[in-house]
């Protein structure tokens, strides 16, 4: 009887850091641990140029607007951080579009492995999606899949996934000022990935160090509810927009279990 392959979730140790190297690329490193059966520690590195960006047609709701793509690329590297590949027959990079069936984007039997895709057609090839099907907010999910020499197949969990989200170009990183009754407070915003940002302070708690992540979708702002310092006990919600001067105008911000409910703030671009 032919042995059925087993699909197993992998235990992931995630360590994220941002570094600037001499060539000017900022990398966000994700460390993924294959359990003892596979015996390898693998590092996945993606460059900030990895994105699918474009301009939606005007006068049409975003969910229906055809997007004119201006940038579509993926630049990633898989490195062996520790251990060995003795029990691994191949490592695959697989993709899926909005949860559709997975398609192999690249594979290797050795590490390090570099994968560069510099055009939209190759990124979406095999997904049954055409450029005209793309809509703002759609997701091309990239995952790492490992096949062992005994035929067992492993997936890394979400810590080692990379999502290429169809979005508008966005450039909100920088310094902002929020004017409170107690005085002005400085907020520093960095870009985590295209259209996704992290502020070093939470609105309503200046100088606290309570970091929070938010997303810019074609000028519409939203907090990532489970991505801030106290997301486990006090989920955050909020929405806003980018005004014509580049200021971040938050029209309604709430933190569960606190007195901050439906508050408004303006982060003035410095």
Secondary structure by P-SEA (a helix, b strand, c coil): ccbbbbbbbbbcbbbbbbbbcccccccbbbbbbcccccbbbbbbbbcccccbbbbccccccccccccccccccccbbbbbccccccccccccccccccccbbbbccccccccbbbbbccccccccccccccccccccccbbbbbbbbcccbbbbbbccccccccccccccccbbbbbbbcccbbbbbbbbbccccccccccccccccccbbbbbbbcccbbbccccccccccccccccbbbbcccbbbbbcbbbbccccccbbbbbbccc
